[in-house]
Amino acid sequence: MRPPLWFPPIALTEKEQKVIARIRRAKLFIFLREVRHELFDEEFQRELGTIFARQHGW
């Protein structure tokens, strides 16, 4: 059994936009939020799921 694939929204929510407007030092977190859909593409999620399943004996 593998975890289901995650399809995060690409566009920032209104709340996220407000938080980002106030953040000055956490530029890495802003960057990661903006590109998470690229980082966690289907292929990478499947690879993570396989590793997770193997570690848990699934």
SVG drawing of the C-alpha trace seen along z (x, -y; Angstrom):
<svg xmlns="http://www.w3.org/2000/svg" viewBox="-8 -42 24 48">
<polyline fill="none" stroke="black" stroke-width="0.4" points="0.0,0.0 1.3,-3.4 0.2,-6.8 -2.0,-8.6 -0.4,-11.1 -0.6,-14.7 -1.6,-17.4 -1.1,-20.6 -2.6,-23.8 -0.1,-25.9 -1.6,-29.3 -1.1,-30.9 -4.1,-31.3 -5.1,-34.7 -3.8,-33.7 -0.5,-32.5 -0.1,-35.8 -0.6,-37.8 1.9,-35.7 4.5,-35.9 4.0,-39.7 5.0,-39.9 7.9,-37.5 11.3,-39.0 13.8,-36.4 12.3,-33.1 12.9,-33.4 13.7,-29.7 10.3,-28.7 8.6,-31.1 10.6,-29.6 9.8,-26.0 6.1,-26.9 6.1,-28.5 7.8,-25.4 6.4,-22.6 4.3,-21.3 7.5,-20.9 9.5,-19.3 6.8,-16.8 5.9,-15.7 4.3,-12.3 7.5,-10.5 9.2,-11.8 6.0,-11.0 6.0,-7.4 9.7,-7.0 9.0,-8.3 6.0,-6.0 8.2,-3.0 10.8,-3.9 8.1,-4.4 6.4,-1.1 9.7,0.7 10.6,-0.7 7.2,0.3 7.2,3.8 4.3,3.1"/>
</svg>
